[in-house]
Amino acid sequence: MSRIIFPVAGAFVGTSVLASLYNMFLHPLEPGPEWVVPDVLVALVAAAPLLYGAVRVFRDEDAR
């Protein structure tokens, strides 16, 4: 598990920064319904490293 902590944390910080930049510069102040899909995609991209890390940890515990 110690091998995946830093890559997952680094990827999470990077995707969170990208999501924050998207929210600050690309997202309008009063979004309409057409912004739902991009918002969900940005949230999924930001959460992807955490989901990857969870899958790796659970898969490793199953192997034991």
Backbone as JSON, one array per atom type, in Angstrom:
{
  "sequence": "MSRIIFPVAGAFVGTSVLASLYNMFLHPLEPGPEWVVPDVLVALVAAAPLLYGAVRVFRDEDAR",
  "N": [[0.82, -1.19, 0.0], [2.03, 1.19, 0.61], [3.38, 1.88, -1.66], [1.55, 3.06, -3.4], [0.6, 5.38, -2.29], [1.84, 7.98, -2.64], [1.81, 8.4, -5.52], [-1.0, 8.32, -5.98], [-1.9, 10.36, -4.29], [-0.54, 12.55, -5.43], [-1.65, 12.56, -8.02], [-4.29, 13.07, -7.33], [-4.11, 15.64, -6.21], [-3.26, 17.03, -8.48], [-5.47, 16.66, -10.28], [-7.44, 17.86, -8.77], [-6.57, 20.49, -8.72], [-6.82, 21.09, -11.44], [-9.62, 20.85, -11.65], [-10.38, 22.96, -10.0], [-9.33, 25.14, -11.42], [-10.9, 24.94, -13.72], [-13.38, 25.54, -12.58], [-12.97, 28.16, -11.74], [-12.3, 29.64, -14.08], [-13.63, 28.74, -16.43], [-16.26, 28.04, -15.88], [-19.52, 29.4, -15.89], [-21.1, 32.12, -14.03], [-23.85, 31.86, -13.56], [-24.89, 29.01, -14.28], [-26.53, 27.1, -16.83], [-28.76, 24.34, -17.65], [-27.23, 22.95, -19.5], [-24.7, 22.74, -18.53], [-24.47, 20.65, -16.82], [-23.46, 18.11, -17.64], [-20.66, 18.67, -18.31], [-19.85, 19.46, -15.72], [-20.26, 17.14, -14.16], [-18.45, 15.42, -15.44], [-16.01, 16.7, -14.85], [-16.0, 16.4, -12.08], [-15.86, 13.6, -11.9], [-13.39, 13.11, -13.09], [-11.73, 14.38, -11.23], [-12.15, 12.72, -9.05], [-11.18, 10.29, -9.88], [-8.41, 9.4, -9.31], [-8.65, 8.74, -6.57], [-10.55, 6.71, -6.61], [-9.16, 4.82, -8.11], [-6.99, 4.29, -6.38], [-8.43, 3.17, -4.23], [-9.45, 0.84, -5.42], [-7.07, -0.51, -5.95], [-6.13, -0.95, -3.3], [-8.18, -2.54, -2.18], [-8.05, -4.72, -3.92], [-5.52, -5.67, -3.32], [-5.88, -6.48, -0.68], [-7.63, -8.58, -1.04], [-5.97, -10.44, -2.17], [-4.43, -11.34, -0.13]],
  "CA": [[0.0, 0.0, 0.0], [2.87, 2.39, 0.68], [3.83, 2.24, -3.02], [0.56, 3.82, -4.17], [0.16, 6.57, -1.57], [2.33, 9.21, -3.24], [1.26, 8.62, -6.86], [-2.43, 8.62, -5.9], [-2.03, 11.7, -3.7], [-0.1, 13.52, -6.43], [-2.65, 12.63, -9.08], [-5.47, 13.72, -6.77], [-3.84, 17.08, -6.12], [-3.26, 17.57, -9.85], [-6.82, 16.73, -10.84], [-8.2, 18.85, -7.99], [-6.15, 21.81, -9.21], [-7.48, 21.28, -12.74], [-11.04, 21.09, -11.41], [-10.51, 24.31, -9.46], [-9.12, 26.08, -12.52], [-12.12, 24.88, -14.53], [-14.45, 26.24, -11.88], [-12.69, 29.6, -11.66], [-12.13, 30.34, -15.34], [-14.5, 28.29, -17.52], [-17.64, 27.86, -15.44], [-20.21, 30.68, -15.76], [-21.64, 32.42, -12.7], [-25.19, 31.3, -13.49], [-24.9, 27.97, -15.31], [-27.79, 26.52, -17.24], [-28.77, 22.88, -17.6], [-26.23, 22.36, -20.4], [-23.43, 22.63, -17.81], [-24.5, 19.5, -15.93], [-22.56, 17.07, -18.13], [-19.25, 19.01, -18.03], [-19.6, 19.47, -14.27], [-20.14, 15.75, -13.71], [-17.19, 14.89, -15.96], [-14.9, 17.28, -14.08], [-16.03, 15.76, -10.76], [-15.38, 12.23, -12.05], [-11.93, 13.16, -13.34], [-11.09, 14.73, -9.96], [-12.28, 11.59, -8.13], [-10.6, 9.08, -10.47], [-7.26, 8.86, -8.58], [-9.08, 8.13, -5.31], [-11.19, 5.45, -6.94], [-8.08, 3.92, -8.52], [-6.3, 3.87, -5.17], [-9.3, 2.27, -3.47], [-9.48, -0.45, -6.11], [-5.77, -1.18, -5.72], [-6.05, -1.39, -1.92], [-9.1, -3.66, -1.99], [-7.54, -5.86, -4.68], [-4.38, -6.19, -2.58], [-6.38, -7.17, 0.51], [-8.22, -9.84, -1.47], [-4.89, -11.36, -2.51], [-3.81, -11.83, 1.1]],
  "C": [[0.87, 1.26, 0.0], [3.37, 2.81, -0.69], [2.83, 3.1, -3.76], [0.15, 5.12, -3.5], [0.57, 7.85, -2.3], [1.83, 9.42, -4.68], [-0.23, 8.98, -6.85], [-2.65, 10.02, -5.33], [-1.62, 12.78, -4.7], [-1.11, 13.69, -7.56], [-3.92, 13.32, -8.58], [-5.27, 15.23, -6.66], [-3.87, 17.71, -7.51], [-4.66, 17.7, -10.44], [-7.7, 17.71, -10.06], [-7.84, 20.27, -8.42], [-6.8, 22.09, -10.56], [-8.97, 21.55, -12.57], [-11.28, 22.49, -10.86], [-10.31, 25.36, -10.54], [-10.32, 26.11, -13.46], [-13.23, 25.7, -13.89], [-14.22, 27.75, -11.86], [-12.77, 30.3, -13.01], [-13.12, 29.95, -16.43], [-15.98, 28.22, -17.15], [-18.32, 29.22, -15.3], [-20.79, 30.87, -14.36], [-23.04, 31.84, -12.52], [-25.34, 30.24, -14.58], [-26.32, 27.48, -15.6], [-27.71, 25.01, -17.19], [-27.73, 22.22, -18.51], [-24.87, 22.21, -19.72], [-23.39, 21.43, -16.89], [-23.49, 18.44, -16.36], [-21.09, 17.46, -17.93], [-18.91, 19.02, -16.54], [-19.42, 18.06, -13.72], [-18.84, 15.14, -14.2], [-15.99, 15.42, -15.19], [-14.85, 16.64, -12.7], [-15.5, 14.32, -10.84], [-13.87, 12.18, -12.31], [-11.19, 13.48, -12.04], [-11.13, 13.55, -8.99], [-11.58, 10.33, -8.63], [-9.37, 8.57, -9.72], [-7.65, 8.19, -7.26], [-9.75, 6.79, -5.56], [-10.15, 4.41, -7.36], [-7.33, 3.4, -7.3], [-7.14, 2.92, -4.33], [-9.37, 0.89, -4.11], [-8.18, -1.21, -5.87], [-5.66, -1.71, -4.29], [-6.95, -2.59, -1.69], [-8.62, -4.89, -2.75], [-6.35, -6.49, -3.95], [-4.83, -6.95, -1.34], [-7.02, -8.5, 0.14], [-7.15, -10.87, -1.76], [-4.24, -11.97, -1.26], [-4.56, -12.96, 1.69]]
}
